[in-house]
Amino acid sequence: MRITLVCPSLSAGGAERAVSLLASGLPKCGHDISVITLFAESHDFYRLPSGVKRVALDVAGNSHTVLQGIKNNLRRLRVLRKALRSTSPDVVISHTAQTNVLSLLAVIGTGVRLIVVEHSDPARNAGRPAWKLMRRFLYPRASKLVTVSRGVNQ
């Protein structure tokens, strides 16, 4: 299978570690792996093995106004959708809430299956109301929802 993993970055965090472990293990099972991050490669803590396609979009960052946030996220969505198309995935596995929302939007109409991996409890880490609403609306569109810690799936 062609599997594309999406994560905000490969910095020193739990989701990032999970992505690096998947990117190291899945090729041993014969899968073709690509990793897409929203941050630039300069933010990487984890390294990927040779043979894994790395796409660092360098579109992450803070938005200081609502209008700027909308504009930045539309750009992120456009760039992510193009990057996903370039990897020709059979399945996409996305990690962390906001990246999951962007990934779900990016695959609409493509026929590509998407697995959402939730690393934190949304009740404790809800984020802004718009992201919470989009998550509630879009998560049911995922092929699968994986929770990685106790309490997240309740």
N, C-alpha and C positions, 0 to 999 in steps of 0.2 A: 504494500500500500504506500501511497504518497501521503504523508502526514505532515501538516504544518502546525507548529506550536506557536502561540502568540502570547506575549507577556509584555508588560510595560518596559522592562529592562532585564539585564542579567546582573544587576547589582547584588549586594550581599543580603538577600532576603530569603524567606521560606519558599515563596512561589517561584522565585528565580532558581533556587536550588532544585526544586521539583522539575522545572523545565530542563535544567542542565542534566539531571539524572535520566530523564526520559530521552533526551537527545543523545545520550551516551548509550543507553540500553536498547532502544528500539531498532537501531541499525543492525544490532547483533541478531535480531529476529528477521532480518531481511527487508526491513522497511526503509524507504527513502524519506529522510527527514529534512525539513526546513524549519528555521526558527526566525520569527519576525518579532522585533521589538520596536516600541514607539520612541524610545530614547536612542541616542547615538551609541556606537560601539565604545566610545570613550568612557561610558558609565559602567562597563562590564567588570564584574568581579569574577564571575564564572567563565571558564573557557569551554568551547565546544570542540569535540573531536573532529579531525579532518574528515571530509566527506559529508558533513552536515552543512547544508546551505544556510548562510547567515544573511539576513536582511535587516539592517538597522535603519529605521526610517527617519530618525532625528526630527520628529514632529511633536515631541512632548514639551511641556512647559506650562507655566501658570498663565491664567487669563485674569486680568484685573477688572474687567467689566463683564456684564452679562452678554452684551453684544460681541465683545472680543471673544468670549467663551464659545458662543455659537459659531462665529467665523472660524475659530481655531479647530473646533470639533468637526465642522463640515470638511475642513481641509484634511484633518486626520483621517476621517472616514474615506474620503476620496483616495488618499495615498495608500491607506490600508487595503482598500478594495483592489486597487491596482496591484499591490504587492501580493495579495492572496491569489489573484489571477495568475501572476507570474510563476507561482509555485505549483499550479495545477493540482491542488490537493484532492484526495479522495475524502479526507476528513480533516477538520480543523479542531484543535484542542486549545481553548483560550483560558487564560488564568487572570484572576482578580477582577473585581466588580466593574469598574469603568471600562477596562479593556474588553471584558465580556460583552458589555452593551455595544461598544463600537464594533466588535467582531460579529455579533448577531446582526447588526444593521448592515455590515459589509457583505454578508453572504445572502442577504435577501434577494431572491430571484435567480440565484446561481445554481441551486440544486445541490450545493455542497452541504454535507452534514457537519454540524458543529457541536462539540462537547464543551460545556461550560464547567469550569472547575472553580469552586468558591472556597477561598482559603480563610475567610474570616466571617464572623457572625454578622450578617447584615443589620440585626437589631442593635448591635454595639458599634457598628461602623457603617451607619446608614449613608453618610455623605449628604450631599445637597438633595433637597426634595425632588428636583428634576431627574437626577440619576436614580433615585429610589423608585420613582414612578416608571421610568424607562425599564429598569430592572424587572419590576413587577409585570410590566406588559410584555417584555421580550423574552425573559427566561423560559416561559412555556413553549417558545418556538425552538428551543434547543433540542437536539436529538437526545441528549442525556445531560443530567445535572449531577456533578460529582461534588460531594462535600468532604473536606479533608480533616475536619476536627469535630469532636463531640459538641452537640448543641447547635451546630450550623444548620442541620437539616430539620430542625423542629419548627 
